[in-house]
Amino acid sequence: MRDVLGIIVCNMHDDLVPQLTANRTLGSIPFGGRYRMIDFALSNMTNSGIYDVGLVPSKNYQSLMNHVGNGQEWDMSRKNGGLSILPPYAGARGVYRGRMEALYGIREYIKASDAKTVVLSDSDVVANIDLRPVIRQHEESGADITLVYKRSEVFREKKCAALFFNECGKLLDLYLNPELEGTQNIYLDIAIIKKPLLDELIAECASKNEHSFVNSVLMQKKGVLNIRGYLFDGYCNKLTGLRNYLDASLALLQPEVRKSLFPAERPIYTRVRDQVSAKYGENAKVSESLVTDGCHVDGEIEKTVLFRGATVEKDAKVKGCVLMHNTFVGEGCDLQWVITDKNVVIPAGTHLAGSEKYPLYIPKDTVL
């Protein structure tokens, strides 16, 4: 995989979860008690032998830089190549509007690479994907572009692309935000493309002032280029909104989901934070929940994800919630279907309730 370059665009879908991306990139959204969304894209590349990876942020990327650091946790801290955080500007045009402008802004970085193939990825997918068979199929089929997709129901919230292939496996059509029923081929925003072709497409889009990879490349070039698909059949959740974030978080409580996401041979890496083990008080009652290190539980939690350092005091009841780092829930509180961001303080006796379809979100550093 030394002739493969990985590029991850970190802010492409910030508008899908504006509550969670007000002060961070989508790639740095906390997930699963101890991870960030970027961890899945980075780990997929590391586990596939891709060690030259460029991250392209746009705005609010301080927390992303703090998290990934020099890439050591992903074995990307290297003298030659490794992890690079690239400037979020498309030349003199300012902050990029779409994936093709993002790539235009790092065009010299791409040209300087000795890679023959480029893996393009966003950071909105929770999945453990081995990219080696994808790249192998791409090379053996002679495809110009290979798109990774999942058989799934159409996402009804925002930004969903459904792919249609002919009997030979070539892309026949693509529907953006389709009003379709049933299971479809949902594009996972992961593409394999030949580097010389990518450079040509970047230059062409720049000359036409076009910025979207889906609209300007896939839709316009489907009849010209050899565009094929690769079906990923493992567990996958594509982040499409706050409700979907809650669903994806609580799905981790299912053993089969954890088994698919975190196999021993392909671990998901993240920044190491050494904390004490979780502490359970004598009044603690825990069922169907994920509790990470540094937590203190003395109340009752059910079907809930607690991030590092979260506290639930005695006589408090928490159900169907995601409580991020250092959230404090006081005595006698009652929380149902609530998502708290980092450092939220909920005083004793507070009752908060959302629903499974419409979770209640509490912003970062809020003291109720």
MARLUM-434003 format. One record per residue (C-alpha): residue in one letter; z, y negated, x negated. Coordinates in Angstrom, 1 decimal, padded with zeros to 4 digits, m for minus. Layout:
<recs>
gutor_z_y_x
a_Z_Y_X $
...
</recs>
This chain:
<recs>
gutor_z_y_x
m_000.0_000.0_000.0 $
r_m000.3_m002.3_m003.0 $
d_m003.6_m003.6_m001.7 $
v_m002.1_m004.6_001.7 $
l_m000.6_m008.0_002.5 $
g_001.8_m008.6_005.4 $
i_002.0_m011.9_007.2 $
i_004.6_m012.5_009.9 $
v_004.3_m015.6_012.1 $
c_007.9_m016.5_013.2 $
n_007.6_m019.1_016.0 $
m_004.6_m017.9_018.0 $
h_006.5_m017.2_021.2 $
d_009.4_m019.6_021.1 $
d_008.5_m020.9_024.6 $
l_009.2_m017.5_026.2 $
v_013.0_m017.8_025.5 $
p_013.6_m021.6_025.2 $
q_017.3_m021.1_025.7 $
l_017.6_m018.9_022.6 $
t_015.1_m020.8_020.4 $
a_016.4_m024.4_021.0 $
n_017.9_m024.3_017.5 $
r_016.2_m021.3_015.8 $
t_012.9_m019.5_015.5 $
l_012.2_m016.5_017.7 $
g_012.4_m014.4_014.5 $
s_016.0_m015.4_014.0 $
i_017.2_m014.6_017.5 $
p_020.3_m012.3_017.2 $
f_019.8_m008.8_018.6 $
g_021.7_m005.6_019.0 $
g_025.1_m006.8_017.6 $
r_024.1_m007.2_014.0 $
y_020.3_m007.7_013.7 $
r_017.8_m010.5_014.1 $
m_014.3_m010.1_015.7 $
i_012.6_m010.6_012.3 $
d_014.4_m007.5_011.0 $
f_012.1_m005.2_012.9 $
a_008.9_m006.7_011.6 $
l_010.2_m006.9_008.1 $
s_011.6_m003.3_008.1 $
n_008.4_m001.9_009.5 $
m_006.5_m003.3_006.6 $
t_009.1_m002.2_004.0 $
n_009.3_001.3_005.4 $
s_005.4_001.4_005.3 $
g_005.3_000.5_001.6 $
i_004.2_m003.1_002.2 $
y_006.2_m005.3_m000.2 $
d_004.1_m008.5_m000.4 $
v_005.0_m010.3_002.8 $
g_004.6_m014.0_003.8 $
l_006.8_m015.5_006.6 $
v_005.2_m018.5_008.4 $
p_007.8_m020.5_010.3 $
s_007.1_m023.6_012.3 $
k_010.4_m025.4_013.1 $
n_014.1_m024.7_013.3 $
y_013.8_m022.2_010.5 $
q_017.0_m022.9_008.6 $
s_018.8_m019.9_010.1 $
l_015.8_m017.8_009.3 $
m_015.9_m018.8_005.7 $
n_019.7_m018.2_005.6 $
h_019.2_m014.7_007.0 $
v_016.3_m013.4_004.9 $
g_017.3_m015.1_001.7 $
n_015.2_m013.7_m001.2 $
g_014.4_m010.5_000.7 $
q_016.8_m008.4_m001.2 $
e_018.0_m006.3_001.8 $
w_014.3_m005.3_002.5 $
d_013.6_m004.6_m001.2 $
m_011.3_m007.6_m001.4 $
s_013.1_m009.5_m004.1 $
r_010.5_m009.1_m006.9 $
k_009.1_m010.9_m009.9 $
n_005.6_m010.3_m008.7 $
g_004.9_m010.6_m005.0 $
g_007.7_m009.8_m002.6 $
l_008.9_m012.0_000.2 $
s_007.5_m015.6_000.5 $
i_008.5_m018.2_003.0 $
l_005.5_m020.4_003.5 $
p_005.2_m024.0_004.6 $
p_004.8_m024.5_008.3 $
y_001.9_m026.9_008.2 $
a_m001.8_m026.4_008.9 $
g_m003.2_m028.7_006.2 $
a_m003.3_m032.3_007.3 $
r_m003.2_m031.2_011.0 $
g_000.6_m031.0_011.2 $
v_002.6_m028.1_012.6 $
y_000.3_m025.3_013.7 $
r_m000.6_m024.8_017.4 $
g_m001.6_m021.1_017.1 $
r_m001.9_m018.2_014.8 $
m_m005.2_m019.2_013.3 $
e_m004.0_m022.6_012.4 $
a_m000.9_m021.0_010.9 $
l_m003.2_m018.9_008.7 $
y_m005.3_m021.9_007.8 $
g_m002.1_m023.5_006.5 $
i_m001.5_m020.6_004.1 $
r_m005.2_m019.9_003.3 $
e_m004.7_m020.4_m000.5 $
y_m001.8_m017.9_m000.4 $
i_m004.0_m015.3_001.3 $
k_m006.9_m016.0_m001.2 $
a_m004.5_m015.6_m004.2 $
s_m003.6_m012.1_m003.0 $
d_m005.3_m009.0_m004.5 $
a_m005.0_m007.3_m001.1 $
k_m008.0_m005.8_000.6 $
t_m006.3_m005.5_004.0 $
v_m003.9_m007.9_005.9 $
v_m001.3_m006.9_008.5 $
l_m000.7_m009.7_011.0 $
s_002.5_m009.5_013.0 $
d_004.7_m011.7_015.2 $
s_008.4_m011.2_015.5 $
d_008.7_m010.7_019.2 $
v_008.7_m006.8_019.3 $
v_011.7_m004.5_019.1 $
a_010.2_m001.3_017.7 $
n_010.3_000.9_014.7 $
i_006.6_001.3_013.8 $
d_005.2_003.3_010.9 $
l_002.2_001.2_009.8 $
r_000.8_003.7_007.4 $
p_m001.1_005.8_010.0 $
v_m002.3_002.5_011.6 $
i_m003.8_001.4_008.3 $
r_m005.2_004.9_007.6 $
q_m007.0_004.9_011.0 $
h_m008.2_001.4_010.4 $
e_m009.8_002.4_007.1 $
e_m011.2_005.8_008.3 $
s_m012.8_004.3_011.5 $
g_m014.5_001.5_009.6 $
a_m013.0_m001.0_012.0 $
d_m013.1_m004.7_011.3 $
i_m009.8_m005.2_013.3 $
t_m007.3_m002.7_014.6 $
l_m004.9_m003.7_017.3 $
v_m001.6_m002.0_017.9 $
y_m000.9_m001.5_021.6 $
k_001.6_000.2_023.9 $
r_001.0_001.9_027.3 $
s_003.3_m000.1_029.5 $
e_003.7_m002.0_032.8 $
v_002.2_m005.5_032.8 $
f_004.9_m008.1_031.8 $
r_005.2_m010.4_034.7 $
e_007.0_m013.3_033.0 $
k_004.7_m014.8_030.4 $
k_002.0_m014.1_027.7 $
c_000.7_m010.6_028.1 $
a_m002.6_m009.3_026.9 $
a_m004.1_m006.1_028.3 $
l_m006.7_m004.3_026.3 $
f_m009.6_m002.3_027.6 $
f_m011.6_000.1_025.4 $
n_m014.9_002.0_025.9 $
e_m015.4_005.7_025.5 $
c_m015.9_005.3_021.8 $
g_m012.6_003.5_021.3 $
k_m014.0_000.0_020.7 $
l_m012.6_m003.0_022.4 $
l_m014.5_m003.7_025.6 $
d_m012.5_m006.5_027.2 $
l_m009.2_m008.3_027.0 $
y_m007.3_m009.9_029.9 $
l_m004.7_m012.5_029.2 $
n_m001.8_m012.7_031.6 $
p_m003.6_m010.3_034.0 $
e_m002.6_m009.8_037.6 $
l_m002.9_m006.0_037.3 $
e_m000.8_m003.2_038.7 $
g_000.3_m000.1_037.0 $
t_000.4_001.0_033.3 $
q_m002.0_m000.9_031.0 $
n_m002.7_m001.1_027.2 $
i_m000.4_m004.0_026.2 $
y_m001.2_m005.7_022.9 $
l_001.9_m005.8_020.6 $
d_000.7_m008.8_018.5 $
i_000.2_m006.5_015.5 $
a_m003.3_m006.5_014.0 $
i_m004.9_m004.9_010.9 $
i_m007.9_m006.8_009.5 $
k_m010.0_m006.8_006.4 $
k_m009.1_m009.7_004.1 $
p_m012.6_m011.1_003.5 $
l_m013.3_m011.1_007.3 $
l_m010.0_m012.9_007.9 $
d_m010.9_m015.6_005.5 $
e_m014.2_m016.1_007.3 $
l_m012.5_m016.3_010.7 $
i_m010.0_m018.8_009.5 $
a_m012.7_m021.1_008.2 $
e_m014.8_m020.7_011.4 $
c_m011.8_m021.5_013.7 $
a_m010.9_m024.5_011.5 $
s_m014.4_m025.9_011.7 $
k_m014.3_m025.5_015.5 $
n_m010.8_m026.9_015.9 $
e_m009.7_m023.6_017.5 $
h_m006.3_m022.1_016.9 $
s_m005.7_m019.0_019.0 $
f_m006.3_m015.5_017.5 $
v_m006.5_m013.9_021.0 $
n_m008.8_m016.5_022.5 $
s_m010.9_m017.6_019.5 $
v_m011.2_m014.2_017.7 $
l_m010.6_m011.2_020.0 $
m_m012.1_m012.6_023.2 $
q_m015.1_m014.3_021.5 $
k_m015.8_m011.6_018.9 $
k_m015.3_m008.4_021.0 $
g_m019.0_m007.9_021.3 $
v_m019.8_m008.7_017.7 $
l_m017.0_m007.1_015.6 $
n_m015.8_m003.5_015.5 $
i_m012.4_m004.0_017.1 $
r_m010.4_m000.8_017.8 $
g_m006.9_000.0_019.0 $
y_m004.0_002.1_017.8 $
l_m001.7_003.6_020.4 $
f_002.0_003.4_019.5 $
d_003.9_005.9_021.6 $
g_007.5_005.3_020.4 $
y_010.1_003.1_022.1 $
c_009.1_m000.6_022.3 $
n_010.3_m003.7_024.0 $
k_008.2_m006.9_023.7 $
l_010.4_m010.0_024.2 $
t_009.1_m012.0_027.2 $
g_012.1_m013.9_028.6 $
l_015.8_m014.1_029.0 $
r_016.0_m011.2_031.5 $
n_013.9_m009.1_029.2 $
y_016.2_m009.9_026.3 $
l_019.2_m008.7_028.3 $
d_017.3_m005.5_029.3 $
a_016.3_m004.8_025.7 $
s_019.9_m005.4_024.5 $
l_021.4_m003.1_027.1 $
a_018.7_m000.4_026.5 $
l_020.4_000.1_023.1 $
l_023.3_001.8_025.0 $
q_020.9_004.7_025.7 $
p_021.1_007.4_023.0 $
e_017.3_008.2_023.1 $
v_016.5_004.5_022.6 $
r_018.8_004.3_019.5 $
k_017.3_007.5_018.2 $
s_013.8_006.0_018.4 $
l_014.7_002.6_017.0 $
f_017.0_003.7_014.1 $
p_015.8_007.1_012.6 $
a_017.4_007.9_009.3 $
e_014.0_008.1_007.5 $
r_013.0_004.6_008.6 $
p_016.1_002.4_008.9 $
i_016.1_m001.2_010.2 $
y_017.4_m003.4_007.4 $
t_019.4_m006.6_007.9 $
r_021.5_m009.0_006.0 $
v_024.7_m007.4_004.9 $
r_027.9_m009.0_006.1 $
d_031.1_m007.3_005.0 $
q_033.7_m007.5_007.8 $
v_036.7_m005.4_008.9 $
s_036.2_m002.7_011.5 $
a_036.5_m003.5_015.2 $
k_040.1_m003.6_016.5 $
y_041.1_m002.2_019.9 $
g_044.4_m003.3_021.5 $
e_046.6_m001.1_023.6 $
n_045.1_m002.5_026.8 $
a_041.4_m002.0_025.8 $
k_039.1_000.0_028.0 $
v_035.6_000.4_026.7 $
s_032.7_002.3_028.4 $
e_028.9_002.4_027.7 $
s_029.2_m000.5_025.3 $
l_028.1_m001.4_021.7 $
v_030.9_m002.9_019.7 $
t_030.2_m004.1_016.1 $
d_032.5_m004.8_013.1 $
g_034.9_m007.7_013.2 $
c_035.4_m007.5_017.0 $
h_038.8_m007.6_018.7 $
v_038.9_m005.9_022.2 $
d_042.1_m005.9_024.3 $
g_040.4_m006.2_027.7 $
e_038.0_m004.1_029.7 $
i_034.3_m004.0_028.7 $
e_031.5_m002.0_030.4 $
k_027.8_m001.8_029.6 $
t_028.1_m004.7_027.1 $
v_027.0_m005.6_023.6 $
l_029.5_m007.4_021.4 $
f_028.3_m009.0_018.2 $
r_030.3_m009.4_015.1 $
g_033.6_m011.3_015.5 $
a_033.6_m011.3_019.3 $
t_037.0_m011.3_021.0 $
v_037.9_m010.1_024.5 $
e_041.6_m010.8_025.3 $
k_043.8_m008.6_027.6 $
d_043.2_m008.5_031.3 $
a_039.7_m009.8_030.8 $
k_036.8_m007.9_032.4 $
v_033.3_m008.0_030.9 $
k_030.3_m006.2_032.5 $
g_026.6_m006.2_031.7 $
c_027.0_m008.9_029.1 $
v_025.7_m009.8_025.6 $
l_028.3_m011.8_023.7 $
m_027.0_m013.1_020.3 $
h_028.9_m013.8_017.1 $
n_032.4_m015.2_017.4 $
t_032.4_m015.5_021.2 $
f_036.0_m015.8_022.5 $
v_036.8_m014.5_026.0 $
g_040.3_m015.5_027.1 $
e_042.9_m013.6_029.1 $
g_042.1_m012.8_032.7 $
c_038.4_m013.8_032.5 $
d_035.8_m012.1_034.6 $
l_032.2_m012.1_033.2 $
q_029.2_m010.3_034.8 $
w_025.6_m010.5_033.5 $
v_026.3_m013.3_031.0 $
i_024.7_m014.0_027.7 $
t_026.7_m016.2_025.3 $
d_025.2_m017.6_022.2 $
k_027.2_m018.0_018.9 $
n_030.7_m019.5_018.8 $
v_031.2_m019.8_022.6 $
v_034.8_m020.2_023.8 $
i_035.6_m019.1_027.4 $
p_039.2_m020.1_028.3 $
a_041.6_m017.9_030.1 $
g_041.1_m017.3_033.8 $
t_037.4_m018.3_033.8 $
h_035.0_m016.4_036.2 $
l_031.3_m016.4_035.3 $
a_028.6_m014.4_037.0 $
g_024.8_m014.1_036.8 $
s_022.8_m011.1_037.9 $
e_020.7_m008.4_036.3 $
k_017.5_m010.3_037.2 $
y_018.9_m013.7_036.4 $
p_021.5_m013.6_033.6 $
l_023.7_m016.6_033.0 $
y_023.2_m018.1_029.6 $
i_025.9_m020.1_027.7 $
p_024.5_m022.2_024.8 $
k_025.7_m022.1_021.2 $
d_029.0_m023.8_020.3 $
t_029.9_m024.3_024.0 $
v_033.6_m024.7_024.9 $
l_034.0_m024.3_028.6 $
</recs>
